[in-house]
Every structure is written in structure tokens, then in C-alpha cells.
Amino acid sequence: MYRIVMVDDEPWALIGIRKLLERNENRFRIICETTDPLKALEVICKERPDVVFTDIRMPEISGIELMQKTKENGVEADFIVISGFSEFSYVQQALQEGAMDYQLKPLDPVKAEEMLEKLYRKLENKRSISDLNFYISLLDKCKDKQSLLKTRLQHIAYKRYQVVTVYFKESEYDDVFLFDLGKKAQFTALKLGPKKCVFVINSDEDKSELIYNSLAAKGGLIDRAGISLSIDSADNLSMLLKTSDIASYDCFVNDSKRISQYSKGKKSLVKQFTEQVIETLEKAYYKKFKDITLGMTAFFMANNMGIEDVVFLWNKIVIYTTENNENGSRFIEFEFLDYIELMEEFMNLEAFSEFLFEQLSYLEQDQAGDANNKFKELLLYINKHYEEKLVLKELSNQFFINVSYCCELFKKVTGMTFSQYITDLRIKKACEMMHNNKFSITDICERVGYSDYFYFNKVFKRYTGNTPSKYRKLAANDYSQGELGGND
């Protein structure tokens, strides 16, 4: 939700702007409404709002002077000028000073709504790029985290730091009133996707309990959340960012655990479990293997394990099957996955364990003809629904193809694995949308099926050689797609 300051020496004009903004209450919040431009300047410098609605001609300070003084104080707010004067000189001066729009009084409802939509898209794009760059800087171990945070936090830094990663149910949410952290606490919110927000919390003590209670109280708004541990040094913020995100995926193991605090993975237990899996496979004890996979979810939940442990298990099995494939084994080729890719590939741990059993106990292939036709239908379905959550197991069932044979067909027909095919399709669609300025990069991220802007940015750069923002700039300069291959 973007914060608004409104200033106009005519009270009736403020009422009109307020009514307009109240119709968009999920997007904008008025933090100051005044007829005094000096007070408005004071609030702007202190609160650093996202947008200022101002009149042009006001006593003591004009709208143009207000814009100039705002810049002089280092505040990067967007200005919307609403004036009763339509003279070209006023319009020209306002636009030269950086005003985003110039609207005449009284406001035309249709034009005003169009202006607000344009403003919101601009703010979303601006915030996404700014927050992503800040997040990447925090991940950089060479960066001075204290200096970075000074640009975002309002007060002198307290001694402790913590990170919370939240995935919301809706793309429009208010990140200001999410936490009740008590005294001596502050935070900065980084919007990293259509529904993802990362909160860097700075406080005088461990706020884990208050954070958990605040999130639990907002259960209707939150899909899932991960809480990092609390530490007394900003230098380790990169670790907190990563672990809070990992914890937000722990619902993969236990769906009822929508809010999770990070705990270190239990590699020794996972290693023992993996050894059981491998032993049953080597001895072809498929009945025992089925019992192990059926009991996997209960085992992981009983030992309070998270998605980090599932990733360790998966990648251990990938190593085993790769080594056996080199010896002419029947195993289908697997690929290494991280925790985000794992959750994209499988809906939950139960689906993951079913997949393992069907893949690794698979012996003979007795279906071909009809399955090949069904596979064509499956590909057509994926091409139409690429922005949705697509799970191989569900698609195989939907099109009556053995899941193991389906994996084989993906490699044979497309030359890619299922997950590679989905990613390739989504990035190609994203590239097409980059040429349409109607969509912000945040819009594109969501439209091609990603909820995490940071992950989308990383995948996009891996496939194209450029970040989405640089790709768009190059595309705007009429570069051909073949030329879009430089490094950022």
C-alpha cells in the first residue's frame, strides 16, 4: 500500500481527492491531508511518502516550490499536480520539475481513475526494481549492511536483526500494519513478487514470539511465512534472508505449518533414511520401498523436518541414480533441484514420495501408442495453462499416462525435463510481454506463473543473459532477440 500526502489550500479540493483515493483503499493510504504547504513539507521530509498530490498556487509555498524543496531534501516522491489553472506555462513547469501528471479541477472521474491506475503501475514497477536491488545488495557478503540499512530505517539501529518472508494470498496487501512488535523496533519491507514481501526487522531484543503472534492474527491474509533466527550483527543478514525464505517453504512437509521459524536441517537423519531407500532399490525390495515412501511424510513430520531436508534427500537420490545410469541402469534421469524448484515440481511431500516410488520402482514400459497421443494433448494443455501451478503427477493422471513414461516422453519429445520445459515456456512468454509497456515487470512475473520476483529475476537472467529490467531497455532500443545476450 502506497502512502499519500495531500496538500491544497482549498478544503473542498482535498475532499475530492480523498474520495478518489478511498475508492482505491487497497492500493493507497493517506498519511497527511492539509491546507498548509509548510506542514506538508515537514511531513514529506519526515515520513518520505510515495506520492504527493498538490495544488500549484498556494500561499507561502507554491506546488512547484514544494516539488523543488522535496528534491533538495533527498525525498524521491512522485507528484500529481491538481490545479484550477490550465495555462500551458503551469503544465510545462510542473512536468519539467518531474510531476507525473497534471489534472484539472474539478477532477474528471474517468481521467482521474486512469491516472491512478497509471500511478499504481509505475509505483509497483519502481518499487519492485528498487527493492530487488536492495535485496541483492543485502545478499552480497562484501556490502556494508549497516550503511545499506541506514537508507531504509527511520531510527538509529538497535542491536538485533531478524528477517521474515511472507507470501500473501492476494497481490494487493498492506505491509505497514502487519506486525505489532512493541517498543524499540523498526522494519523495512521489500516487495519481491506479486504476493511476496520480505521484512528486515531491527529491534532491541528477539521478537520471534511477537512476530509469530502478529502473523497468526493475520491468518486470513497470509498464505505462508518463514521467520529467521534473531542475531546481534547486521553482517549476517544474507544468511537471515536465505533461511527465512527456506522456512516459508516448510509447509511442503506439513501443510498445517503455514508459519515456520527456521531450524537447521537434520542431515544425519536424512542420510540414514536415504541409505534405507538405496538399499531397498539395490536389492529390488519394492514392497519395502513402497512402505518407506508411504511413511515418508510421517517420518519427516515426527522429526520436525523441513523442506531443506527434502532437498538434501532428493539430491542424494539424484547422485545415486546418475551413478547407476552411467552403468546402463534402467533409472530415468533426474536433475538437481533447490527448494523453490522442488515445490514447483511437487505440490507437497506426499506427492513427492509417490513420485519417487513410481519412478524408482518402474521396471517395464508397456504403453506407447495411445500414451504418445495423450502426451501431445498434455503439451497443448501446458502451453495454454503455463501460468498456473503445474504438477507432473497430476498432469500424468489427468491424461492417463504413467508418470515414469511421461518423464521419458518429455526427454524424448522436447529434449527437456518437465521442469525445464515449463521454465523455458514461461521465460519465452515473459520475453514476449516485455515488448508491451502495458505490463510492469511485476505484472509479467505474476502472469507467467511466478510469485517470487527475485527468483523470476534469477531464472530470467540465466535464460536470457539479462535481468528483466535490462532486457526491456534493450528491447525498447529495437535490439533483436538474438542481440539480447550481454551480461548485467
N, C-alpha and C positions, 0 to 999 in steps of 0.2 A: 504494500500500500504506500502510495507516494504522498509526501507531506506538502501542504499548500499554505502559503501566506497570501492573504488578500488585502489590498490597500486601495481605497478610493475615498475622496473627501465627500462623496455623495452617498449617504447610507442606503438609499433605495437601490443604487447600483450594486452594492455588496449583497443585498438580498437576492438579486437576480443571479449573481454568480454562485451564491451559496445553494440556491435551488438546483442550479445546473449540476453542481458537484455532488449534491445529495442523491441525485439520480444515478450517480456512479460511485456509491459509497464503498463498494468492494475494491475500488481502484485508488481513490483519493481520500485524504483526510485533512481537514482544515485545522492547522495548529495556531493560526492567528488571523483575526479579522478586525481591521482597524481603519479609522478615517484619518489617522495621524501617520504621515510618512516617516517621521523621525522614529516613532515607536516601531514601525515596520522594519526600518533599517536595523534597529537594535536587535529585534527578534531574528532577522535574517542572519546577522553576524554570529549570534549565539547558537541558534538552532540549525543553521545550514539546511534550509528546506530544499526540496527538489524543484519546486515551481513557485513563481511569484506572479500573481495576477495584479496588475497595476494600471491606474489611470495615467494619462500623460500630464495634464495640467492640474497640479495640486499646490497648495500653499507650502512655503518653506523649501520643499524639495520636489522637483518635477519627476515624472516617471523616468525620463532619460537620465537625470542625475542619480536617481535611485539605482538604476542599472549600472551606472559608472562606479558608484561608491561600493556596490556589491562586489564588482570585479576587483576593485582596489583592495578589498578586504579578503581576497582569495576565495570567495564563495562562488562555486560553479552551479548556479541555479538557472533553470530555463525561465524566460519571461514571456508572459502573454499580456499584451497591451490591449486594454479595453477602453475606448475613448469615444467621446461625442464628436470629435473633430476628424473629418475625413480628408483634410488637406494633405496633398502629396508630401509636403515637407515633413510633416509629423510621421507619416508612414515610413518615409525614406530614412529619417533619423533613427527611428525605433529599430528598423531592420538592420541598419548599419551597426548599431550597438549590440546586435545579436538577438533581438527579440524573435521568438519562434513564430509568432502570429500577431496580427493586428485586427481586432474585432471592433465593430462599431456598436455604440449604444443606440437604442436598446438591442440586446442580443437577439439575433435571428436563431430560433431553436434548432433548425436543421443545420445551419452552418456551425453553430456552437457545438453540436454533438459530433460533427465531422472533425472539428478542431480538437476536441477531447480525445477522440479515437486516435487521431494522428499523434497527439501529445503522448498518449499512453504507450503506443508502439515505439515511439522514439525513446521514451524513458526506459522501457523494457530492454531495448537493444543496447542502449548506453550503459545500463546497469549490468547487463549480462557480461559485456566486454570488460567493464571496469572491475567487476567482482571476480571474473575469471582470472584476469591478470594479477589481481591482488592475491588470489588463492595460489596461483602458480608461484608467485614470489615467496609466499609463506612456506611452500614446499621446498624451495631452494635452500639447501643447507648453508650456502655461502652468504645468504642475505642476513642483514641485521634485523631480527624480528622486532626488537624494541622500537627501532626507528620507524619501521613499517606501521606498527600498531598505533603509534602517536598520531598518524594521519587519519585514523579512524575512531579512536576512543576519545571521549569528551573530557575525561578527568585524568589526573596523574595516575600512572599504572599502580595497581595493587600487586600483592606478592604472588598470587596463584593464577594459574591458567587452566582452562578446560575447553573442550570442543564438543558441540552437539550437532549431529547431522539429522535433519528432519525431512521426511518425504510426506508432503501434504496430499490429501485426497483430491483437492481442486487446485487449479493453476493460479487462481486469484485468492490470496490469503493475506492476513495482516501479521507481519513478523514483529511488530512493536510490542504488543501486549501478550506475547506468548508465555513469557517467563515471569514468575514472581520470585525474585532472587534475594529479597530483603535489602538491607543496607550494605554499603561498601561493595557494590557490584556494578559492572557495566559490561556491555557486549556490543559487538559489531556483527551484522547479519550479511552474509554473502549469498546471493541468489545464484545458484549454479545449475538451474534447469527449470523447466516449466512448473515442476512441483517440488523441487529440491532446494533446501536452504541450509547453509552451514553457519552456525553461531559460534564465534570465538568469544568466550566468557573470561573476564578478568575480575577477580574478587579477592577478598582478604582471607578466605577460607574455602575448604572443599564444599561445593554447592550441589553435590550429587543428589542428595535426598530432595532438596527443593526443586532441582531440575526435573527429577523423575515425577514428583507430585504435580508440578506445573504441566508437564506433558500429558500425564494421565487425566488431568482435569479437562484437557482439550482433546480428548479421545475422538470426538466426533469430527475433528478437523484433520487429525493426523493419521496417515496410513501406517508409518513405522518410523522409528527413531533409534539412533545409536549415541551413547554417551561415552566419552573418553574418561580416563582416569584424571585426577587433578594433580598438577605438578607445580613446582615453585620456580620454574625457569621458562622464559619465552623461547629459549634456544631450541627446545624440543617440540615446538609447535607442529612441525612437519609430521612427527610421529603421532601426535594427538589427532591431527586431521585424518590421517590414514586409518587409525584404529577406531575412531568414532564412525567412519563410513563403513568399515568392516562390521562393526557391531550392529549397524542398522539393517544388515542382511541376515542376522541370526534367526529371523522368523522363517527362514528357509528350512531350518531344523525343526522349530517348534512354532507353528502358526499363531498360537495364542500369545507368544512372546513378542509383542509389537514394539515394546520399548526395552532396549537392552543396553547394559553397561559392558564395555569391553573387558574381557578377561583373556589371559594368554592361552594360546592353543595347547591342547594336550597331545603333543606329538607322540609320546611314548605309547599311549593307549591306542592311538590311531595306527601306529606301526604294528602293534600286536594284532589289531583287527585285520589289517591288510595282509599280514602273514597267514592268517586263517583263510582269507579269501583265496590267496595264491595257492596255498596247499590243497584246497578242495578242487581248484581248477586243474592243477598239475596231475592230481590223482583221479580226475573226472568224477568226483563225488558230487554230482549235480543236485541230488536230493538235499545233501547237507548244505551245498552252496545256496540253494533256494531258501533254506531255513535261516541262513546267515543274512541274506539280503532282506528277507521278510522282517527280521528282528533288528535291522539296522537303525530305524528311526527310534525304537525304544531304547536301544543301546546308547545312542547319541544323546537323547534327552535325559536318560538316567545319569549320565556323566556330565551333564550341563555343558555340552559341547556346542560350538557354533559353526558358522559357515567356513571359517578359516580351517577347521579340522576336516570338513568335507573336501575342500580344495586340496589339502595335503593327501587325503585318501585317493582322490581322483587322479592326481598327478603321479602318485606311486603306481597306480594301475596302468596309467599311460606308459610309464617306463617299462613295466613288465610286459605289456602287450607288444610294445615296439621291439623289445629284445627278442621275443618269441616270433614275431613276424619276420625278422631277419633270418630265422631258421626255417622259413616256409610254413609257419603256423597258419591255422585257419582264422586267427583273430582279425577282426576288422580294425582298420587304422583309426586310432583316437588322436586327438590333439590336446595339447596343454591348454587349460583354461584358468582364468583368475576368478575371483568371487563374483564379479559382475557378470562375466560371460557364463558362469555356471548357473546363475539364477535366470539368465536369459534363455539358456538351453533347457532347463528343467524348472517346473513350477515349484517343487518342494523336494525334500529329502525322500519322501515316499516314491515319487515319480523317478527320482534319481536311482534308487535301489532297484525298482522294477526294470529300468533301462539296463542296468548292469547285468541283472540276471538274464534278460532276453538276449543281450549282446554276447555275453561271455559263455553262456551255455549253448549258444547257437551252433548246430553241427552241420546240417544239410540244408540245401536250398531247393525246395520243391515247387516254388511258384515262379512263374516267369511271365508268360503271355499277357494274361489279364492284369497282373500287377503292373506291367510296363505301361499299359493304357491308363490305369488308375494313377500312376506316378505323373503322367502328363497333366491329369486333372489337378493333382496336388500342386504342381508347379504353377498352374494357372491361378489356383486359389491363393497361393503365397504372393504372386505378383499383384493381386488385387487387394490383399489384406496385409501388406508388409508393415504397416504402421501399428498393427495390433500385436498383442503378446502371442507369439507362435511357439508351440512346444512340439518337438518331433514326435513324442509318444502319442499325443492327442491327434496330430495330423495323420499318423500311421493308422490309428484306429478309425479315424473318420473316413479314410479312403481304403480301408480294408487291405492294408499292406503290412506284412511282417516288418517290425521296426528295424530288425537287422538287415533285411533285404532292402529296406528303404535307404539305409545308410550306404549300402553298396551302390544303389542306383544314383544317389547324389554324386558320389565319386566318379561313377562311370559316365553319367549323362552330362553333368555340369562341370566335372573336373574339380569340384569343391566339396567340402563337408557341408552339412546342413547349416551350421552357424556361419561359416564363411559365405555361403550363398546369400543368407539373409542380410549380413552386413554389407556385402557387395551391392546388393539391390538397394538397400537404404541409402548408402552413400551416393550412388548414381542418381537416385531421386532427389537427394539433397542438393547435388550439384545443379540439377535442372532448376530447382526452386531458387537457387542463389541468383539467377538471372532475372528474377521477378522481385522488384523492390517493394512489392506489396507485402511480402513476408519478412519479418525480422528474423534474425538468426535463431532467436528463442522459439519463434513460431515454427521454423523449419525443423529444429531439434525435436519438437513435440510431434510435428506432422509425419516424421519418418520413424517414429516409434521409440524415441529416447527421452527418458525423464531426467537424465543427468547430463547437464551441459558440458561439464568437464570431461566426462567420458566420451561424449559425442565429439568434442573438440579433438581429443586424443586419437580417436578412431579415424576421424575425417583427415587429420594430418598424416596419419600412417598410410592412408589410401591415396591421397592426392599430392602429398608433399607440402601442403599449405594448411594453415588454420582456416576455419570458415570465413573469418573476417578478411584475411588477406586474399583468399580465393575470390571473394565477392569484389574486392577492389580491383583485382586483376581482370575479372570478368567484365567489370564496368568500363575498363580501358580497352575493350574489344580484343582481349587476348584469346586465342583459340584454346580449346581444351587441351590440346597437345602441348601448349606452351606453359600451362599451369603446373609446373613441376619443380619450381625452385624451393629452397628451404627458407623457413621463417627465421 
